[in-house]
């Protein structure tokens, strides 16, 4: 009556039996994998197990219905606390032609045996020099203030006028104490809304952590502070920078190339175009210093601390 042969019914029943048997075995194997790798996604589970009776889509559908969907884990490790401050982005599309014209700052974290410590860096966008930094065991504003005071101690007073300090909108950077210190020195406050708006400082975070700190044995807070100082000193003095065609470190660039007038200095242009918010168009790579440089406009004193 149904126009189905006994043979077809038998095959269908056999396929279902094989499916049920494999499914029971798969559930056991998935539980074993999840014990060692709790965050393993359903698609990764499929690739690891490669079941015979179901394809990827069927496998994902079945196991999500069985409750094996991975729950999204919230990131509680925030280095800046989102807040709203009425400070515009002053550096979008800006042409940077000298040191101490634009500073950028950001906060990152470093994990030591499950405890997070926080690193603040302040860099000069033009020379890529780290002017100030601080290592703290908390996210209070004082850590940022300590880094800023260190940076200010290295900047000649005559270079402070019209300087821009750029950061994200973390509450530390918008605090009354931090803004007061900036404005009392004649520094303008600039803030971006996304990470790409603060790309130079973000890059420093990755460089110090990935090229230095993660390669050293750092068992405690005291060692972290010591190693961070060592990393910053090496970065400023010895690490050849791609922006300078891998020929100069930040301090070497400042010492060798910046004794030129504005017309001869290389330029850094900060763009904001579409989703790719920030890129650098710099003539650093094609720039060669003259043998007898002219006097520069902004006197620079290199302080080695």
SEKE-421478 format. One record per residue (C-alpha): residue number from 1; residue in three letters; x negated, y negated, z negated. Coordinates in nm, 2 decimals. Layout:
BEGIN
k | r | east | north | up
NUM | ala | X | Y | Z $
...
//
This chain:
BEGIN
k | r | east | north | up
1 | unk | 0.00 | 0.00 | 0.00 $
2 | unk | -0.28 | -0.25 | -0.08 $
3 | unk | -0.49 | -0.13 | 0.22 $
4 | unk | -0.79 | -0.06 | 0.00 $
5 | unk | -0.96 | 0.27 | 0.02 $
6 | unk | -1.05 | 0.48 | -0.29 $
7 | unk | -1.41 | 0.44 | -0.19 $
8 | unk | -1.39 | 0.06 | -0.20 $
9 | unk | -1.22 | 0.08 | -0.54 $
10 | unk | -1.50 | 0.31 | -0.67 $
11 | unk | -1.77 | 0.08 | -0.54 $
12 | unk | -1.61 | -0.23 | -0.70 $
13 | unk | -1.58 | -0.05 | -1.03 $
14 | unk | -1.94 | 0.06 | -1.00 $
15 | unk | -2.06 | -0.30 | -0.93 $
16 | unk | -1.86 | -0.42 | -1.24 $
17 | unk | -2.02 | -0.16 | -1.46 $
18 | unk | -2.37 | -0.25 | -1.34 $
19 | unk | -2.29 | -0.62 | -1.39 $
20 | unk | -2.16 | -0.56 | -1.74 $
21 | unk | -2.46 | -0.34 | -1.83 $
22 | unk | -2.71 | -0.59 | -1.70 $
23 | unk | -2.53 | -0.88 | -1.86 $
24 | unk | -2.56 | -0.72 | -2.20 $
25 | unk | -2.93 | -0.66 | -2.14 $
26 | unk | -2.97 | -1.02 | -2.01 $
27 | unk | -2.81 | -1.16 | -2.32 $
28 | unk | -3.06 | -0.97 | -2.54 $
29 | unk | -3.35 | -1.09 | -2.33 $
30 | unk | -3.23 | -1.45 | -2.33 $
31 | unk | -3.20 | -1.44 | -2.71 $
32 | unk | -3.56 | -1.32 | -2.73 $
33 | unk | -3.69 | -1.60 | -2.50 $
34 | unk | -3.49 | -1.86 | -2.68 $
35 | unk | -3.65 | -1.75 | -3.01 $
36 | unk | -3.99 | -1.86 | -2.88 $
37 | unk | -3.87 | -2.13 | -2.65 $
38 | unk | -3.55 | -2.29 | -2.79 $
39 | unk | -3.54 | -2.55 | -2.52 $
40 | unk | -3.57 | -2.32 | -2.22 $
41 | unk | -3.30 | -2.43 | -1.97 $
42 | unk | -3.06 | -2.19 | -1.80 $
43 | unk | -3.22 | -2.23 | -1.46 $
44 | unk | -3.56 | -2.15 | -1.61 $
45 | unk | -3.41 | -1.85 | -1.78 $
46 | unk | -3.28 | -1.73 | -1.44 $
47 | unk | -3.63 | -1.77 | -1.28 $
48 | unk | -3.78 | -1.58 | -1.57 $
49 | unk | -3.54 | -1.29 | -1.56 $
50 | unk | -3.43 | -1.27 | -1.19 $
51 | unk | -3.12 | -1.05 | -1.25 $
52 | unk | -3.01 | -0.81 | -0.98 $
53 | unk | -2.64 | -0.84 | -1.00 $
54 | unk | -2.60 | -1.22 | -0.98 $
55 | unk | -2.76 | -1.52 | -0.81 $
56 | unk | -2.88 | -1.84 | -0.97 $
57 | unk | -2.54 | -2.03 | -0.96 $
58 | unk | -2.35 | -1.73 | -1.10 $
59 | unk | -2.61 | -1.68 | -1.37 $
60 | unk | -2.60 | -2.04 | -1.48 $
61 | unk | -2.22 | -2.04 | -1.48 $
62 | unk | -2.19 | -1.73 | -1.69 $
63 | unk | -2.45 | -1.83 | -1.95 $
64 | unk | -2.32 | -2.18 | -1.98 $
65 | unk | -1.98 | -2.03 | -2.05 $
66 | unk | -2.14 | -1.81 | -2.31 $
67 | unk | -2.27 | -2.12 | -2.49 $
68 | unk | -2.64 | -2.11 | -2.37 $
69 | unk | -2.64 | -2.47 | -2.24 $
70 | unk | -2.94 | -2.65 | -2.39 $
71 | unk | -2.83 | -2.93 | -2.62 $
72 | unk | -3.00 | -3.27 | -2.54 $
73 | unk | -3.23 | -3.36 | -2.82 $
74 | unk | -3.23 | -3.73 | -2.93 $
75 | unk | -3.56 | -3.90 | -2.94 $
76 | unk | -3.60 | -4.04 | -3.29 $
77 | unk | -3.96 | -4.15 | -3.22 $
78 | unk | -3.90 | -4.51 | -3.12 $
79 | unk | -4.20 | -4.74 | -3.11 $
80 | unk | -3.99 | -5.05 | -3.06 $
81 | unk | -3.64 | -5.11 | -3.20 $
82 | unk | -3.41 | -5.25 | -2.93 $
83 | unk | -3.29 | -5.60 | -3.00 $
84 | unk | -3.17 | -5.90 | -2.81 $
85 | unk | -3.37 | -6.21 | -2.79 $
86 | unk | -3.32 | -6.50 | -2.56 $
87 | unk | -3.66 | -6.50 | -2.40 $
88 | unk | -3.68 | -6.47 | -2.02 $
89 | unk | -3.93 | -6.28 | -1.81 $
90 | unk | -4.18 | -6.55 | -1.73 $
91 | unk | -4.43 | -6.34 | -1.54 $
92 | unk | -4.21 | -6.19 | -1.27 $
93 | unk | -4.38 | -6.28 | -0.93 $
94 | unk | -4.65 | -6.48 | -1.11 $
95 | unk | -5.00 | -6.52 | -0.97 $
96 | unk | -5.26 | -6.47 | -1.23 $
97 | unk | -5.59 | -6.64 | -1.15 $
98 | unk | -5.79 | -6.66 | -1.48 $
99 | unk | -5.85 | -6.48 | -1.81 $
100 | unk | -5.62 | -6.57 | -2.10 $
101 | unk | -5.34 | -6.68 | -1.87 $
102 | unk | -5.11 | -6.38 | -1.95 $
103 | unk | -5.14 | -6.14 | -2.24 $
104 | unk | -4.93 | -5.82 | -2.26 $
105 | unk | -4.86 | -5.61 | -2.56 $
106 | unk | -4.70 | -5.28 | -2.64 $
107 | unk | -4.67 | -5.02 | -2.92 $
108 | unk | -4.73 | -4.64 | -2.88 $
109 | unk | -4.75 | -4.35 | -3.13 $
110 | unk | -5.00 | -4.08 | -3.21 $
111 | unk | -4.90 | -3.75 | -3.37 $
112 | unk | -5.12 | -3.60 | -3.64 $
113 | unk | -4.99 | -3.27 | -3.78 $
114 | unk | -4.63 | -3.38 | -3.73 $
115 | unk | -4.67 | -3.73 | -3.88 $
116 | unk | -4.65 | -4.03 | -3.65 $
117 | unk | -4.89 | -4.33 | -3.66 $
118 | unk | -4.85 | -4.64 | -3.45 $
119 | unk | -5.10 | -4.82 | -3.22 $
120 | unk | -5.05 | -5.18 | -3.10 $
121 | unk | -5.26 | -5.31 | -2.81 $
122 | unk | -5.28 | -5.66 | -2.67 $
123 | unk | -5.46 | -5.70 | -2.33 $
124 | unk | -5.56 | -5.98 | -2.10 $
125 | unk | -5.38 | -5.90 | -1.77 $
126 | unk | -5.65 | -6.06 | -1.56 $
127 | unk | -5.96 | -5.89 | -1.70 $
128 | unk | -5.78 | -5.58 | -1.84 $
129 | unk | -5.97 | -5.64 | -2.17 $
130 | unk | -5.81 | -5.52 | -2.49 $
131 | unk | -5.83 | -5.83 | -2.70 $
132 | unk | -5.65 | -5.71 | -3.01 $
133 | unk | -5.53 | -5.38 | -3.16 $
134 | unk | -5.40 | -5.23 | -3.48 $
135 | unk | -5.34 | -4.88 | -3.61 $
136 | unk | -5.07 | -4.85 | -3.87 $
137 | unk | -4.86 | -4.59 | -4.05 $
138 | unk | -4.54 | -4.78 | -4.00 $
139 | unk | -4.35 | -5.00 | -3.75 $
140 | unk | -4.34 | -5.31 | -3.96 $
141 | unk | -4.41 | -5.64 | -3.79 $
142 | unk | -4.74 | -5.69 | -3.98 $
143 | unk | -4.91 | -5.44 | -3.76 $
144 | unk | -4.83 | -5.65 | -3.45 $
145 | unk | -4.94 | -5.97 | -3.63 $
146 | unk | -5.27 | -5.81 | -3.72 $
147 | unk | -5.33 | -5.72 | -3.36 $
148 | unk | -5.23 | -6.07 | -3.24 $
149 | unk | -5.46 | -6.24 | -3.49 $
150 | unk | -5.75 | -6.03 | -3.37 $
151 | unk | -5.67 | -6.13 | -3.01 $
152 | unk | -5.65 | -6.50 | -3.10 $
153 | unk | -5.99 | -6.49 | -3.27 $
154 | unk | -6.14 | -6.39 | -2.94 $
155 | unk | -5.97 | -6.66 | -2.73 $
156 | unk | -6.13 | -7.01 | -2.70 $
157 | unk | -5.89 | -7.27 | -2.84 $
158 | unk | -5.90 | -7.47 | -2.51 $
159 | unk | -5.76 | -7.16 | -2.33 $
160 | unk | -5.45 | -7.13 | -2.54 $
161 | unk | -5.25 | -7.40 | -2.36 $
162 | unk | -4.97 | -7.26 | -2.14 $
163 | unk | -5.08 | -6.90 | -2.22 $
164 | unk | -4.80 | -6.65 | -2.19 $
165 | unk | -4.75 | -6.36 | -2.42 $
166 | unk | -4.54 | -6.09 | -2.26 $
167 | unk | -4.39 | -5.78 | -2.42 $
168 | unk | -4.07 | -5.57 | -2.43 $
169 | unk | -3.78 | -5.67 | -2.65 $
170 | unk | -3.88 | -5.47 | -2.95 $
171 | unk | -3.77 | -5.63 | -3.28 $
172 | unk | -4.14 | -5.67 | -3.39 $
173 | unk | -4.21 | -5.91 | -3.10 $
174 | unk | -3.90 | -6.11 | -3.17 $
175 | unk | -3.95 | -6.15 | -3.54 $
176 | unk | -3.97 | -6.49 | -3.69 $
177 | unk | -4.32 | -6.44 | -3.81 $
178 | unk | -4.46 | -6.31 | -3.48 $
179 | unk | -4.29 | -6.58 | -3.27 $
180 | unk | -4.40 | -6.85 | -3.51 $
181 | unk | -4.76 | -6.74 | -3.48 $
182 | unk | -4.74 | -6.75 | -3.10 $
183 | unk | -4.57 | -7.09 | -3.08 $
184 | unk | -4.80 | -7.25 | -3.34 $
185 | unk | -5.08 | -7.17 | -3.10 $
186 | unk | -4.90 | -7.32 | -2.80 $
187 | unk | -4.83 | -6.97 | -2.65 $
188 | unk | -4.51 | -6.92 | -2.45 $
189 | unk | -4.30 | -6.61 | -2.52 $
190 | unk | -4.20 | -6.38 | -2.23 $
191 | unk | -4.01 | -6.05 | -2.26 $
192 | unk | -3.91 | -5.78 | -2.01 $
193 | unk | -3.61 | -5.55 | -2.02 $
194 | unk | -3.76 | -5.22 | -1.90 $
195 | unk | -4.10 | -5.04 | -1.93 $
196 | unk | -4.21 | -5.14 | -1.58 $
197 | unk | -4.19 | -5.50 | -1.67 $
198 | unk | -4.47 | -5.44 | -1.92 $
199 | unk | -4.67 | -5.21 | -1.69 $
200 | unk | -5.03 | -5.33 | -1.78 $
201 | unk | -4.98 | -5.27 | -2.15 $
202 | unk | -4.80 | -4.94 | -2.09 $
203 | unk | -5.10 | -4.83 | -1.89 $
204 | unk | -5.34 | -4.91 | -2.17 $
205 | unk | -5.13 | -4.69 | -2.40 $
206 | unk | -5.18 | -4.39 | -2.17 $
207 | unk | -5.55 | -4.46 | -2.11 $
208 | unk | -5.65 | -4.48 | -2.48 $
209 | unk | -5.44 | -4.18 | -2.58 $
210 | unk | -5.50 | -3.95 | -2.28 $
211 | unk | -5.86 | -4.04 | -2.20 $
212 | unk | -5.99 | -4.08 | -2.55 $
213 | unk | -5.79 | -3.99 | -2.86 $
214 | unk | -5.64 | -3.66 | -2.74 $
215 | unk | -5.98 | -3.52 | -2.66 $
216 | unk | -6.12 | -3.58 | -3.01 $
217 | unk | -6.05 | -3.40 | -3.34 $
218 | unk | -5.85 | -3.64 | -3.54 $
219 | unk | -5.73 | -3.48 | -3.87 $
220 | unk | -5.61 | -3.79 | -4.06 $
221 | unk | -5.52 | -4.16 | -4.05 $
222 | unk | -5.87 | -4.28 | -4.14 $
223 | unk | -6.02 | -4.09 | -3.85 $
224 | unk | -5.76 | -4.22 | -3.62 $
225 | unk | -5.85 | -4.58 | -3.70 $
226 | unk | -6.22 | -4.51 | -3.66 $
227 | unk | -6.17 | -4.33 | -3.32 $
228 | unk | -5.94 | -4.60 | -3.19 $
229 | unk | -6.20 | -4.86 | -3.25 $
230 | unk | -6.45 | -4.64 | -3.07 $
231 | unk | -6.22 | -4.59 | -2.78 $
232 | unk | -6.14 | -4.96 | -2.75 $
233 | unk | -6.51 | -5.06 | -2.76 $
234 | unk | -6.60 | -4.81 | -2.49 $
235 | unk | -6.30 | -4.90 | -2.27 $
236 | unk | -6.39 | -5.27 | -2.28 $
237 | unk | -6.77 | -5.23 | -2.24 $
238 | unk | -6.83 | -4.92 | -2.04 $
239 | unk | -6.52 | -4.77 | -1.87 $
240 | unk | -6.53 | -4.86 | -1.50 $
241 | unk | -6.19 | -4.99 | -1.40 $
242 | unk | -6.01 | -4.90 | -1.07 $
243 | unk | -5.89 | -5.26 | -1.04 $
244 | unk | -6.26 | -5.36 | -1.00 $
245 | unk | -6.33 | -5.09 | -0.75 $
246 | unk | -6.48 | -4.87 | -1.02 $
247 | unk | -6.78 | -5.11 | -1.03 $
248 | unk | -6.72 | -5.30 | -1.35 $
249 | unk | -6.58 | -5.25 | -1.70 $
250 | unk | -6.34 | -5.53 | -1.82 $
251 | unk | -6.62 | -5.71 | -2.01 $
252 | unk | -6.87 | -5.67 | -1.72 $
253 | unk | -6.60 | -5.82 | -1.49 $
254 | unk | -6.56 | -6.12 | -1.71 $
255 | unk | -6.93 | -6.18 | -1.76 $
256 | unk | -7.03 | -6.13 | -1.39 $
257 | unk | -6.74 | -6.26 | -1.18 $
258 | unk | -6.55 | -6.52 | -1.37 $
259 | unk | -6.81 | -6.80 | -1.35 $
260 | unk | -6.63 | -6.91 | -1.02 $
261 | unk | -6.39 | -7.19 | -0.94 $
262 | unk | -6.03 | -7.12 | -0.88 $
263 | unk | -6.06 | -7.10 | -0.51 $
264 | unk | -6.32 | -6.82 | -0.53 $
265 | unk | -6.16 | -6.61 | -0.80 $
266 | unk | -5.97 | -6.29 | -0.72 $
267 | unk | -5.60 | -6.30 | -0.80 $
268 | unk | -5.35 | -6.06 | -0.96 $
269 | unk | -4.99 | -6.10 | -0.84 $
270 | unk | -4.71 | -5.94 | -1.05 $
271 | unk | -4.42 | -5.84 | -0.83 $
272 | unk | -4.07 | -5.73 | -0.90 $
273 | unk | -3.91 | -5.56 | -0.60 $
274 | unk | -3.62 | -5.32 | -0.62 $
275 | unk | -3.66 | -5.01 | -0.84 $
276 | unk | -4.03 | -5.03 | -0.82 $
277 | unk | -4.04 | -5.33 | -1.05 $
278 | unk | -4.40 | -5.40 | -1.10 $
279 | unk | -4.70 | -5.36 | -0.88 $
280 | unk | -5.04 | -5.53 | -0.85 $
281 | unk | -5.16 | -5.70 | -0.54 $
282 | unk | -5.51 | -5.79 | -0.63 $
283 | unk | -5.81 | -5.90 | -0.43 $
284 | unk | -6.04 | -5.75 | -0.70 $
285 | unk | -6.12 | -5.45 | -0.48 $
286 | unk | -6.26 | -5.66 | -0.19 $
287 | unk | -6.43 | -5.92 | -0.41 $
288 | unk | -6.80 | -5.96 | -0.43 $
289 | unk | -6.97 | -6.21 | -0.66 $
290 | unk | -7.20 | -6.48 | -0.54 $
291 | unk | -7.56 | -6.46 | -0.65 $
292 | unk | -7.54 | -6.80 | -0.81 $
293 | unk | -7.19 | -6.84 | -0.96 $
294 | unk | -7.05 | -7.19 | -1.03 $
295 | unk | -6.93 | -7.30 | -1.37 $
296 | unk | -6.59 | -7.18 | -1.47 $
297 | unk | -6.30 | -7.39 | -1.58 $
298 | unk | -6.22 | -7.22 | -1.91 $
299 | unk | -6.52 | -7.16 | -2.13 $
300 | unk | -6.52 | -6.80 | -2.25 $
301 | unk | -6.70 | -6.68 | -2.55 $
302 | unk | -6.75 | -6.31 | -2.57 $
303 | unk | -6.73 | -6.20 | -2.93 $
304 | unk | -6.84 | -5.84 | -3.00 $
305 | unk | -6.66 | -5.73 | -3.32 $
//
